[in-house]
Structure formats: structure tokens, C-alpha cells
């Protein structure tokens, strides 16, 4: 019998040469999971990216080309720095006598007598900005196509400005201004000068670079940059105007989907793009959308496990539809985007359509004894459980029933939730901009992971080997007895000598974890540690470097701007979808379940004033809860009820499987295999017992 507590075998994953330097994989931090049957947490993608010495495009320094003798200009022509070009240019004096200089700073314009502006519209914008910068409010006395008069609206201030149209030129000239202000600043009050149009003009460059900027963030930035106090709703409406100027109207974005489809089919043949419409009262309205890019299809089929996570998330824009997504797992257990689409609601019809398009694109609990043991106790507690599960949950929801060829035991919606957080800031964009932005994010992601794959060496992903090395430690409680060189019994001394059989040559263990995940379980690791082997020979090919590279080998083709997309004559105008939007602002963050980190629960908020007790006349409580009432006798819960509650809690806390069950009127949902329960207790009868709330003194 051997006692194993050391590293697994001799392998070459601790250090490797990538061509860009040596990477010490033993220094890669692997976060371990406390789940007894489970796995280590996947290495964060950003951490791996920097660990390999890579940097994003925004972080790369500009290359110095001054040392090169020749350079290529934009047109691709060679330029020679040593060529003498002195005197080659002919000096030209383009000054026109009496021509007025109309250049000015839009953010900080100068107003002086004699200054000219191209038009009255430009002058009004400039004088408004001048007032905001000067922290005062202009009142309009006269505003005509050829004349403007304004005054400071502060009481007692004599500042004024006059401008008029210059004859025969059309320009606007400031003819009179002053005296200086002798009034209090207006910057501490919401400025009337900062109108929706002013905010829209200032928001354009911000939203062009960061379209996910919210109205609150935009308000904070403008107030900081221009020293002005703004009304939130004015900023919100100004932002809407700016978004319309950038992306067009909401209705136009649906019509542009056909041009986007034509551009994708032109640049990336083999991609699947489908637009579904419906006729309502003689008008054609948008109904559903689906897209799967060719590199994503090929990458899934070539480099990912045959496992797909399907889910949807609410959109935050004017259309309260759903964004459906199909994701998979690559060798690092990172999310791989296969396809996404849109529809109005999660209905059977919509999901059937989405899944049929997905099929067209890709038409291609471990131990059963433990599961049966726990489920038999649940079935014994209530005869209603088995029929309920058979009728409403007849699909495979337990790990022991999974196909081991998939090499994935995931039964949570973590993939879909990760995708939701990945796109959270862009879900309110117009539909065609949202589709294009998602394509762009996937394009950048492919390039990032392709760069990581180029630096990886070896047969199996080094991070997976390091994960197994870390997991092989601390297994001194597992004792082995070998039947031959590659077969052994493994006994767990902490679990009443629970024993498993490991067959190394066939990559099998009776705990079934090795078969389901493709990575040696802890029982297999203690057997392999006693042998002089290469651990990578016992890991499934799904975790190979070659498959990871194959997943991201295809290039997501860059697209031109929407103004250059093919023009598609549909013969009809595609209207926006018919849907009703609820009151209030759409949520950007979903409501988390009590089993998830960050759950805050429902907080009771008292409205109005505090209650005054009629007995002691003090604030903060009612007469029924007055301390002067003394201690009231509570109902004692029946012994049988306490026993049943204790039994249920112990059973489900220890359970390592996702179970959905109903016992009487006590419902418990989503029992996670990490041992956390979410229970909802309702009024009712449990095994002929009294109402829980009253009998327990609640």
C-alpha cells in the first residue's frame, strides 16, 4: 500500500520555451475548488494573457520607425529620408486682404467685438457655450436671421451682447458686448444654457468611442469638464439625440439588418444569418434573428467538446426582447461563442426556431449508486416526488446520466451568465449596432486567444497539466493496492474505507469522473504518481494545444462601415417589432438567486413615519410588540416536525447533486452540488403537521 503526497510523475509542463522566452508554469496560480467531487476553477483569461507576456493593442508601444532608412506611406509607396527636397515646394501666399478669421474653439469660444462666425446657427451655439464657460445665463432679447441681442439674466447685471449679419458676406459679427459681469455664478444651479442639443453635441465624441456610457456617467463627465450643473433628464434626452445622430433611428436599425446580412455573406461565406419577419395589418415587422459566423462554426466542430449551453438575456433598449446565445467550452474551460440571435420572448415557438437554425449551422453526478442512495430517501419522504420529476423534469439533469464521450460534467448556467456579463454594457444599442458590436467583440476575442495559442507548447495545455499537479497534492488519505502495473484499488480512509478501482490504460475509474471529464480523477492521480509517466498521455485530446489552436484558427473577417454595406432592395419597409415595454427603467443587472455570491435579498423598507406604541407612547414599535407586555408563551413545535425539518436540511446540505423536488407544500429548488440550498417555505401541511410559521413562533 502506497501513500502519495507528492507531484505527479515527470512531465515537461513546469517550464516551456515559447519562442518568446521561457514560461514557468509551476508559478501559475490554480484556484482549487472545495467540492469533494469537483474541479479546479479555470484560469482567468486575462491572467493567462498577461502570464504569457502578451498585451492588448491599446497597451502596445508605438513602433519607432525613425531608424529605418525607408518607410511605406499609406499608399504603400517607398519614401527615402535622405533625398534632398529643399526648394521643391513653391511658396504660395493664400492670404486674402480684409478676410475675417472665423476659427474658434467650440468648447471655449472667445467673444469680442469684431469676432465673426459663419452663420447665425453657429453663433447661437458659440454664445451658448460662452455663457456656460463664463458661468452665467443669457436671456434672448432679439433673435432674427440677421440680428441677435442678448443680456445676462442675473438681477442687476448690465452685461449684454449684440451681433448682426455682415452685408454681402453672410457672416455674423459681434458688434457690441459688455460691460463685465458683476453677478453671482450660475454654475451651482441646473443650467438652462445646457440644452438637449448642447448635450448631444458634447456627447457625440464620447459615445462614438464608448457607446455603453450611461446617462449618469455622461452627466458626471460633462459636469466635471465644463463646470456646470446639469439635470439628469436633460442629459438622458440629449444622449438619446446623440445616439440617433450616431446610429440612426431605432426603426432604421432593423431595416439595416438585411444590409448587414449581405455584408457578412460577402466577407465570410459559410456563415448562417437568418432574419424572420411577420405580417401584421399589411405591414412587415421584424420577428427573429439568428447568426453563426463561419469561424465560430468551424472552431466549435474542430476544437471544442460536443457540449452547448443555451440561454437568453433581456435587452435594455427600446425593444424589450431577448438575446439568445449558444456557447461551448474550449480546452481551458473558457466560453466559446457559437451563435446568437434575437426574439421577443422565451416561447416554445421561438426556441424551436432558434434551435433549428443552430442545428443547421453545426449539423454535427458521477456515481449512480450515490445518486440512487440520496434520491431513495427523497422518494421515501413523499410519493409525489417521483411522478413530478418524471412528468416535468424527464431530461438529463444529473451528472451520472451524462454521456461520458462529451467530457464535460457542467450542469449549471455559468456559461450563459458569463456571456450576459460580457455584453451587459451594450445591450441597449440599436439592433444592427448591437449585432455588429457583438461580431467585433468576438473578432477581438478570437485574435487574443489565437495569440495565446501561438505561444503554447507541448501536447496538452500546460495550464491543465499544472491544474492536475496542484490537485495531486494533499491526497495522503488515499491508499492504493495494485493488481498490476496499471490497475489498482484506491481506498479513502476518511470515508469508511470507500474503495474505487482505477484502470489507467483504459482511462477509467469507478467514480466515473475520469470518463466524464477526460482528466484523471484524484484516485487515478495517486496511482499515476507512483509511475514514471508523462501525465499528458492520460489526458483527453479535447485539452490538447492542437485543439485549442484549431478552435480559434479561423479569422473573423473585418467589415466595412454601414455606409459601405451592400444596398438591399426588399420591396418593403421592415418595421420594428410589435412589443410592449414595461414601465420604468430596464434592469441591467439580473436578480441573483440566494445561492449566488452577491445576493442581497429583499429588504423591507419602512415608508412614512415611525410607529408609536399606544401602551408606552414610545416611537419605534406597536403595542403588540411593546417590551412592557412581558414574555409571551410560544407554541412548541411538535417533535416529529422538528425531526423532519432536521432530516431534510441534513439530507440536502450533504447532497452533491442538483435536485428539484416537492414534499407537500415545502418546495426547494436548484440544490447546487456544492451543497447550498435555496428553499421557499409556503403555508401548508407537511406530513399532517401544523403550519410552520405559527408553530415555530414566526
N, C-alpha and C positions, 0 to 999 in steps of 0.2 A: 504494500500500500504506500503510495507516494503522497507527499504533502507539497503542494505547489503554491508559491507566493512570489514568483519572480517573473521576469519578462518572458514573452512568448518567442521561443526559437531564435534563430539568427536570420534576420532579414535586412535588406538594404534600404529600408524606408526611413531610417533615422536621419540619414543625410543623403542628399542627392544633388547632382550638378545639373542645373537647368540650362546652361549656356549663358546665363546672365549672373552667375555666381552660385555658390553652394547654399542650399536651404537646409537648415537643421530642423527636421520635422519633429524631433523629440521636444522642441520648445513650443510646439503648437499646443495651446491650451484646449483641452477637451472637457466640456462640462458634462458631468455624469448625472444620470437620471437615477432617482431613488427607487423607481419602480422595480420590484423584485424580478418581474419577467421582462423588463424593458431594456431600453437602449439609451445610448448617449445622445445628447442634444446635438443636432447638426451644427457644424462650424458656420458662424455667420459669414455671409458672402463678402461683406465689406472688410471683415477682418482677414479673410483669406486673400483678398485682393491686395491689401497692403502688406500682408505677410510674404507674398511673392515678389514684393518690390515694385508693384505696379501703381500707377497714378492715373486719376481721371484726366480727361483732356483739359479741363479748366485748371488743373494743378500743374500741367507740364510747362516748363520754362520755354520762352520763345527762343528758337534756334538762332545763333549768331552767324550770319552769312557774310560778315564783313571780311573774313579771312579767305573767302573763296575768290578766285580770280575772275570767274564768270558767274552770272546768275541768269535765271529764267524769269522773264516778266510774266504777267498774267496771260498774255497771248502765246507764251511758250517760246518767244524769241530770245536768243542769246544776247546779253549786253556785256560789253567789255569796259571795265572800270578804268583801264589805263589809257583809253583813247582820249585824245585832247579834243574837247568840244568847245573850247573857248572861242567866242566870236561867231559860233554857229547860229545863235538866236538873233533875230533882228529886233532891236528895241522899238516898241510901239507905245506912244502916249495916247491912252484911251480916255483921258480926262476931257469932259465936256464943260466948257465955261458956263457958269451960273447953274450947273446941275446940282440939285439938292441931294444930300446923303440921307437915305431913308433906312439905313441899317440901325437896328436897335435890339436890345436884349429882351426877349419875350418874358423872362422871369423877373427882370429888374429894369424896366424901361425908364429912360430919362425924359422928364417933361420940362422943357424950357421954351421960352418964346422963340419962334423961328423953326422949331423942330417940325419935320414933315413926315407924313405917313401915307402909304399907297392909296388907302381908301378909308371911308368913314367907318366901315365894319372893323378894319384893322385898328383904327384909332380907338374905337369904343373898347375893344379887348385890351389895348395897351393902357388906357386910362383907368380901367377897372383894376388891372394888375398893379398899376402905380398906387392906387388907393389901398390895395391890400398890403403892399410892401410898406407904405407910409403909415399904416395902421389908422386909417380914417375912413369915413363913409361918404361917398359922393351922392349928392342929390341932383337930379337932372332938371334944369330949368327949361332948356330948349334942346330938342333933338330932331334935326331935319336932315335930309340927304346931303345938304351942303353947309350945315351950320350946327354947332354944338356949344351949349353953355351948361356948366355945372358948378355947384357950390359944395362946401363942406357942410354936412348936416348937423354937426355939433353946434349946440346953442352958443351964440356969441362969437363963433369963429367966422372970420371975414375972408377966408381963402376962397378963390374962385378960379375957374379956367374957361377960356373961350378958344374955339377953333373954327376955321371955316375953309371952304374949298378954294383952292388957288385957281384963278381963271386960266382957261386954255390948257391946263395940265391935269386936272382931275385929282391932284393930291390934296391932302388935308394938312393944314398948317396951324400950329398953336400961335394965336395972335396975342393972347393976354393971359397971364397967370400970376397969382399972388394975392395978398402978402403971405408970409409964413404962417403956419398953423399955430394957434395959441389954445388948443383944445386938448382934452384928455384922450389917451389912446383908446382905440376901439377893439384892440386885439383880444380882450378878455371876454367879449361877448360874441355869440354866433354872428359871423359877418354876413351882411346882405350882399356884399360885393362878390363873395364866393358862391356864385350860382351853379346850377347843374351843368351848364355849358362850360363854365370855368373849370369845374372839377373834371369834366370829361376830357378837356384839352390836357390837363396836367396828368390825368390817369393813363392816357394813351401809351406813353413810353414805358410806364411801369407795368401795365397789363400786357403789353406786347412781349415783354421779357418774362414776366411771371403772371400768367393768366389766372393762376389759382389764388391771387391776392384777394382777400375778403374785403368787404366794405369797412369793417372795423380796422383792419390793418392799413387800408388806404387812408382812412381818416387820420390815423395816428401819424403816418408818414407825411401827409400834406400839412398837418398842423405843425409838425416839427420843422419841415423845410421852409415854410412860409410864415411861421409865427402868427397863425390865425386860428380862431376857434370856429369849428365847423359843426353843423347839425348833422347827426348821423343819417337821417333820411335823405337829406340833400346829397350827401356823399353816395348813398346807395343808388339813388336815381341817376346821379352823374356817372357812376360806374356802369350802370346799365346802358347809358348812351355811348360810353366809350367802347363797351363790348360790342354794341351794334355797329359802331364805326369800324371796329377791327374785323369782325366775323360776319357781318351782315345780320339780317333779321332772323328770328328763330324759325320762321316758316321757310325761308330760303335755304336753310341748312339741310332740310330734308330733301329738297329738290337736288341739291348738290351731291347727294349720296350716289346718284347714277353716274355722275362725272368721276367721283372717287372710284367707283367700281371699274369704270373703263380704264382709269389710270393704273389701277392695281393689275388688271388683266393684261395691260400693255407691258408694264415693267416686270411683273412677276407671274409669268404663265404657270398654270397649275394650281394657283390659289383658288379657293372657293369663296365667292362673295354672292350672297343671295339677298334680295330685297322683296319683301312680301307686302302687298297692298290690299285694301278692301274698298269697295264702292259703297258710299253712303249718300243717298238722295242725289245721285247723279254726279257726285264728286269723288275723286280718288284720294284716299287718305293713307298715310303710312301706317303699317301694321307691325311688321317684324323685320329684323336684320340679322345676318349671320356672316362671319368672316373667319376663314382659316388660311393663313399665309402659307405658301408652299414650303419655305424653310422650316416653319413650325411643324407642318405635317411630316416632312422627311425626318426632322430631328427627333420627333416622338417615336416614329417607327424604327429608327436606326439606333438611338441612344438611350431611350427611356424604358422603364419597366412597363408592362402592359397593365397599367393602373391609371384610372382617371377619376378626378374629383370634380363633381358638378355642383354648382351653387349659383345663386344670384344675389345681387345687392341693389338697393334702391338708388335711383338717380336723384340729384339735388336741384336740377334745373327746372325750367318751366313745365317740362313734361315729367310727371312722377311715375315713370316707367321703371323697368327692371333691366339691369345689365347682367346677363347670364355669362358664365365663364366655364370653360373646361380646362383643367390644369392637370399636370402629371408630376412625376418626380425624376430627377436625374440622379447620377451616381452619388452626388454629395447630399442627397435628400433636399435639394433646393427646388423651388417651384419652377415648373416648366410650363409656359403658356402655349396652349394648343389652339384654342379658338375662343371667340366671344361673340356676343350678339345682344340684341335688344328686343324686348316685347313689353306689352303694357302691364301684365300681371302674371303671377305664377299659377297658370291653369294647366290642366292636362293637355289641352289642345296646343298651347304654346310650347310646353316642354316636349311634346311629341314631335312637333315641327323642328325644334332645336336639335333633338337627338337624331332625327332622320338626316339633317344636314351634317351633323358630326359623323354619323356612320358613313355617309357619302364621302366625307373627307379622309377618313382613316381606315376604310374597309380593308381593315387589317386588325381569439383566445387560443392558445396553442393546444393545450392538453384537453382532450374531450372528457377525460374522467373528472377533472376538476370542475369543468363546466357542468357536467351532469350532476355532480355532487351538490353544487350550490343551487342549481335550478330545481332539484328534487325537493329541497327544503321550501323553496318558494311555492312550488306546486302543492306541497302538503299543507301550507298555510291557507291556501284558498283554491278551490276547484275552478274559479273563474279565470285564473291566470293563463293556463294552457290554451283554452279556447280563444282568449283575447289575443294572445301572441300569434296563434295560428291564423286568425282572421285578419288582423291589422298589421302584423309585422312578420310576414312569412318570408321576407328576403333574408339574405345572409347578413346578420349584424353582429355575429360573434366571430372572433379570430380563429377559433378551432375549425370553423367551417370554410375558411378561405382556401382557394386553390393555391397550393404551395409553389406552382410554377410562376406565379406573379411576383414572388419575392418582395412582398410588401404586406405589412400587417396593420397599416393605418386604418382606423375606423372613426377618426374624428374629422371635423371640418376645418382643420387648421390651414389646409392649402387654400380653401376659398376665403378664409378670413385674412390670410396673408395678402391675397390679391386685393381684397377690399381695402386694406390699409395702404396698399401700393398705389391705388388710384383715388384715394379719398379726396385729394385736393383738386381734382379735375372733373369730378362727376357732375358739376353744374355747367360745363361748357355746352354750347350748341352741338347737336348730334354729330354733324360731319367733322367738326373740330375735335370732338371727343374721340371719334374713331381714328382720326389722323394722329392725334396725340398718343393714343394707345399704341398705334403702329410704331411711332417714333420711339416710345419708351422700350418696346420690345426690340427694336433695331439696336438701340444703345446697349441693352442688356446682352444681346447676342454677341456683340463686339467685345464687351467686357469679359464675358465668360470664355469667348474664343481666345482672348489674350491669356487668360489664366491656363486654359488647356494647353497652349503652346509651351508653357513653362513647366508643365508636369512631366515627370519621368517615371519609368517603371511600368509594370503590368497592371497593378491595381492602384487606385487613387491613394496617394500617400496619407491623406487625412483619414481614410478608412483604416489603413494599417495602424496608424497612430491611435485611433479610437479603440481598436482591439487590444493594442499593447496596454493602454491605460486600463481597459476593462479586465485584463488578465491578472491584475494585482488585487490583493486582498481576498483571495479565494482559498485561504488556508482551511476553511471549514469544509471544503470539498475533498473527499478521499477517493482514490482510484484503485481498482484492481483490474489488471489486464488479462484478457483471454488470449490475445495475440498482440502483435506489434501495433495494429491499427484498430483494435476493438477493446473496449473496457467498460466496466461498471463504475459509475460515479455516485458516491453516497454523500448526502448532505447531512452533516451531524447536527445542524441547527433545526432540522425539520423531521425529527423522529426517524433519522436514517433513511429519508426518502431517497430512492435509488433510480437512476436513469442509465440507459445503455447508449453508448456512443460508438458509431461506425464511421471512422474517419475517411475511408476510401470511397464510401458512397455519400459522404456529407450528410449524415443522418444522426439525429438524437431523438430519443423517445419523448423529450419535452416539445418537439416539433418546431422549436424556434429556428434552428439552423435551416430546416427545409423551407420555412415561410419567409425568412429574411435573406437567405443567401450568405449570411455571415455566421461564423462559428459562435455558438452559444457559450455560456460560461462553463458548462460541462465539457464541451469539446475543447475549450481553451486549456483546461487543466490537463487533458490528455495530450494535446499537441505540444504543450510546453515541455513535456518530458522527451520529445523527439527533436532531432536536428532536422528541421524542415524550414521551408520558406512559407510563411503564413499566407502569402498571396496565392499559393496554389490551392488553398482551401476556401477562397472567397469567390463568389459567383461572378461571372463575366459582366453582369449588369453594373458592377462597381469598377470596371476597368477604365484606364485612361483613354483607351481607344474609343470606347462607347461615349465617354464624356465629350471627347472631341467631335465625334460623329453627331452628337445632339446639336451642336452649335456650329457645324461646318457650313451650313447654308447661309448665304448673305441676305438679310432683309433689305431689299432694294430701296435706295433713297428715292423720294418722289419730288416732283416739281411743286411749285406753289399752286393754289387752287385756281388762280387766274390762267394757268397754263394747262389745266386738265382738259381732256377731250370734251367737246361740246356734244351733248346727247339730246337729240330731238325725240321726246317721248310721245308727242301728240296730245299730252295732257299736263296739267299742273298738279304736282304731288302736294297735297295739303298735309299739314301737321296732324298727328294722331288725335283722335277724339278721346279725351280723358278729363276727369275732374281732379282738380288739385285741392287737397285739404287746406284748412285754414292754418295760418301761422307759418313760421319759417321751417323749411325741411331740415331734418336732422342730418348732420354729417357723421356723427358717431353713433353706432348702434348701441342698444341697451344690452349690457353684458349680463350673462347668467351668473347666479350666485357661486357657481363652481369655478369661475374665471377670476384671474387676478384683476384688480381694479374695480371689482363690483362694489357699488356704493349702497345699493338697496334703496328702498323707498323711505324717504324721510318725512315725518309728519310735521307740517308747518302750521303753526297757530296763526290764525287770522283774527284781526281785531285786538281788543284789549285783554288783559289777564282776567281770569275768573275770580270773583270774590266769594269767599265762603260765608254762608248765611249763619253758621254756628259761631265762628270766632271772628268774622268780619275781616280776615286777612286775605291778601291777594295771593294768587298762585295755585289755588285748588278749590274744589267744590265741597259741599257739605258731606257728600258721601265718602270723600277721601280725607276728611279732616283728622289730624292727629289726635284730637280730643275724643274721638269716637272709641278709642281703645282698640285692642286687637280682637278681630272677629274670628270666629271659628271657621276654618276652611274645611271643605269636603275632602275626605280622604279617598284617594283613588283606589279602586279595587286592586287587590293583589294580583289578580290574573291580568288586569290591564297593564300594570307596571311590568310584569314579566314579558308580555307580548311585545310591548314597546322596546324593552331592553333587547329582546331576541332579534327584532327587526333591525335595530340600529347596529348591533354587533354583526349581524349577517351581511348587511350591505356595506358597512365600512370595510370589512375584510374582503369583500368580493373584488375580484380582479377583472370583471367583465362589464360591458355596457348592457344594462338590463332595463327593460321597460315593463313594469308590472302594475297591477291594480289589485289591492286587497281591500274589499269592502269599499269604503269611501276615502281611504287613505291612498293617495297617488304619489308615486316617486318616479321622477323622470331623469334620464340622462345620467345614470350612475357610471361615472368615469372609472376606467380601470386603474387609475391612480388612487382610488379609494375615497373620493369626495362625493358626497351625495347632495342632491337638491330635492328637497321634499316639500310638498304642499299638502297641508293637513286641512281637510274640509269637515264641516259639520256632518255627522252621520253616525252609523253604528259599526263598530269593529268587533266582530265575534260576540255580538249581543252585549256590548259594554255600554256604559253611559257616554254622553257627549264629552269629548276630550277637553274642550275649553272650560267647561264648568267643573268637571270632576277634578281637574288638575289645578284649580284655583286661578285660572287665567281670566 
